[in-house]
Amino acid sequence: MKQHNKNAKAYESTVLDELLSLVTPEELARTESRMMLSAKIADAMAAKKIGKKQFAELVGQSPSVITKWLSGGHNFTIDTLTDIQRVLGVRLLALDEKPVPEIRYQVSADLTARISCEIPPTIGGSSFGMSLKNMVTVPISTFERQIQSA
């Protein structure tokens, strides 16, 4: 079992945070896409039991280029991705899919509840009558809170 030095001081540095703050969201998205492509290629090679050397021969490249491709930092061309798709029988590009437009809706509503009650003229033998119809208007949220707290 590995023992830790109890007297060691925690090393703190803001250098990494400063470097990461310089990376734009666009650069981060590109890097993630490159890494995902590399992982998909590596998975397809493993599934077909093709090593780097054999794969290099199939795509007409050197094994060192394949290593670069699989590192996750390579910016592939469409031609290269097309060749890789053909050799490995995987889909890396979705060029034949129609883009789905993003539709956003904004909905607002002003909801109120009208509570009406009519008391018949005779209740239990007394003869009085009154109508509260359309006299009380409250916002739905207030009405719901009153019902829930009851």
N, C-alpha and C positions, 0 to 999 in steps of 0.2 A: 504494500500500500504506500502511495506517495505521501510523504510528510511535507507539511507546509511550514515555512519559517515564520514563527510567531512574532519575531522581531522585525520582519520586513514591513516597510512603510508602503502604503498605497500610493501608487504613482498616478498623479493627476496631470492632465495636459489638455489644453483647449485646442491644440493643433488639429486634431481630427475633426472636431466640431467646426473649426474655421474652414477646413478643406471641404467638408460636406456642405457648408453654407454657400460655397461657390458653385456647386452643381445645380444647374437649372432643372426644373421639372421635365423639360423637353429632353435634356441629356440623360436624365435618369430613365425616362421612358424608352429611349433608344437603346440604352445599355440593357435594360430588362428584355427588350425584344430580341437583341442579339444573343443574349444568354438563353432565352427560351428556344430560339432556333437551334443553337448549338446542342442543347439538351435533347431536342427532338431528333436531331441527326444522330447523336450518340445512341439514343434509345432504338432508333431504326437499325443502326449498324449492329447493335447487340441482338436485336430480335432476329436479324438475318444471319447472325454469326459471321459477320464480316469484320475483319481487323483493319487497322489503319493502312497497312501496306496494300492489302487487296483493294480496299476502297479507293486508295490513291490511284491504283492502276485503272480501276473502272471509270474514274472521272478524269483521267489524264493529268494527274497532279503528283507532286512528290509527297511522301509521308510527312515531311515537315510542314507543308501547307495544310494538310489534314489536321495536324496537331494545332496549328494556328486557328483553323476553323472551329475546332472543338473547345478552344480556350474560352469562348464566350465574348471575345472582344472584336471579332472580325466583322466588317461591314460588307455583307454579301451583295453581289450584283444579282439582278434578276436572271441573267444567263446562268450564273453559277447555281442559283437555287433551282432553276429549271432542270439543269443536269443532275443535281442531287436527287430531286424528286423522281426523275426517270430511273436512275440507278437503284435507289432504295425502295421505290414504289410507295412513297409517302407523299402526303400533300403538305407542302410548306407555304404555298401561295393560294389565296382564295380569289383569283382573278375573275372567275366565272360567276361569283355570287353577286347578286344585285344589292346595292347598299340599301339599308332600311333607314328611311328618314326618321329623325328623332322629332317627335311631336310633343310639345309641352302645352298644357292647358293651365290657365289660371282661373280658378273658380272662387267667387266670393258670394256670400249670401248673408242677408240680413233676416234672420228668422225670429219671429215672435209668435207666441201662442196666445190665442184668445180663449179665455176661460169664461164660459157663460153658465149660468145656473138660473133656472126659473123655479120659483117656489109656488106651488099651486095655491089658489085662494083659500082653500080649507085644509088645514092640517090638524088632525086630532080634534076636530070640532070647532076650532077657532076660525074666524073668518077674517083673515088678513091675506094680502097678496103683495108680492113685490117681484120685480124683475131685475136681475143683475146682468142681463144679456148685453154683451159688448161693452161692459163697463170696465173690465179688468184686462189690461194688456201687459204682459211681462216678457222679457227676453227668454228664449228657450233655456239658455244656460242657467238663469236664475231659477226658472221653474224646475229644471232637473236637479239643481242643488237642493231645493226645498223638498222635492220628493225623496231624494236619497237620504236626507237628514231626518226625515220623518220616520 
